[in-house]
Amino acid sequence: MGILGRVRDGLGIVLAVAVKELIQFRRYPSWIIAVFIWPLLFPMMSVFSARALAGPEAQALDAFAALSGTTNYTGYIIVGLVMWMWLNMTLWTLGSFMRSEQMRGTLEATWLCPVSRFGVLLGATCSQLLISMVNLTVSLIAFRYIWGFRAVGNLGLTVLLFILSAAAVYGLGIAFASLVMWVKEANAMVFLVRGVFTVFCGMTYPLAVLPGWMRIVSRGLPLTYSIDGIRAVALAGAGLADVTGHIAALAAFAAVTLVAGFAAFRWTERRVLRTGALGHH
């Protein structure tokens, strides 16, 4: 079989799995409702808490601006929550995909077929990407018309930062899916990884409020640069020169996490086939 034939077969696997996942997603209406309702409800707790802490005359905004560089606390929170929701959906989808297939008893049969196992995971990634884009679109519409959020910076630069961030997150998601195959539990691992990012990346607060050692840890997480860079562009109108460091860091994170995720998946693939752990529950 030539290269074109292998590419065609690989794309066929990705498409088949993606369509299967979307059909399965459509089968549960509550999942569809959640995609549209969650972006409306989720920001309320953080935004209303910020309004309460700002005081009746917004007396606390000067202190917030001194730490964050902006008085637009609603937009500041919204940027962090958008990235949090993207991370959350990626971890849940990729982490639970392999485990769910294993629990259904279909994963072992699938891996014994003469097809690319990575193509199977990539198909699940594509379906998750489509669902996440719907979620993101609903979020942006809600943020604009409910919370009055309006980006003031370069849209193309914001999109570039988001794409690099998404690539880094997907690399983490692939490695995470491999890890779940070993620990046999997606829920606890999602809570742990998501919690680390929530605390150390400044999702809803400036990193300046963190102790020094926590700020050092935050520099080793890609979403720190994603959130800070997008906030700088979207809220303060920063230009390319202002976020060059963020772009370079995110590009490096994306390259490292994607390669590491692929390597972890390949290692797990060989390991579970050799030990027979693929069918263990």
Steps between C-alpha positions, in 0.01 A plus 500: 500500500636840405520811711176640357322176580620506860398863536156424357453207736620707795257780421224243462568372853500852643174585323329175604585547867405869494161423343442219751575732791270771365216251449550379855508859627174577320340197663505672841304829485620607845855519363385731222309720745809526720707635208261795470410555866838456669663807335207711622507385862867432567633861498227628733659386825836660426366823349243560774761422768731756341222760497433441867869530591537818294264679738188710436706784353761268344751620759716190464558543127811712553663219695394249233635721220833536679539122498343413164554809286129544423177601673296277268463214746214343304711463186796394711300215652335403171832443319617269777173307507500447122839332522389304807195364316716398201743317729215338690325368189826369353595311816155353545459396137842351434543365851164328508502381137757224543366400838138492378594283204686271739199473734268424207729220389559652156851637549675163493320399180581834340870478584521151356384632162766588239436874533687793650421519873612860502253565219225372730601751769534774239144431387377557854708818508332630183151441636597673824641793302168550322301486825746735670468750215123502547554555872748780430263670256215492752739633765613794286143594410395481866800701616429770243128544556460400866821632652582770245843357421670664203855424388702809411816340361607332178266209426756312291756516780241376748413208272869414457548486877189285534609254229842454660330457837260241359790303349678491837179395675441218250854375556425488872169328425666222299752437778215514750304235307804272517528555875134415555562164334729416791318648799161374370324811627429815301296701752761532773775576249294773330429664837869487593642637174223756459546614859872558450437718194216686673715597797835568333396663169300792640170411338304767690767700683840659430807284555643785706290387798670158505801425722835500324536122481154468344588757233807291415279194453257700286776577250520129421135481389394600146167655598683761706636648176172444315287688749751779560564551128134499396413738784775736389378501139123486550473734800795737467556501123854362521681451170718225360817638660333494842408130486792358303621323813156348555487375140847347523417331831172361369662375178764321708237355733290385202796325336613333822156389620392365161821299460487384862132411471558298184800324658301422815216358292736281296671373816164425662384328183794260499491450875134404534522261206804331650360473855140427406379797705280625217203297620553558872238705680 
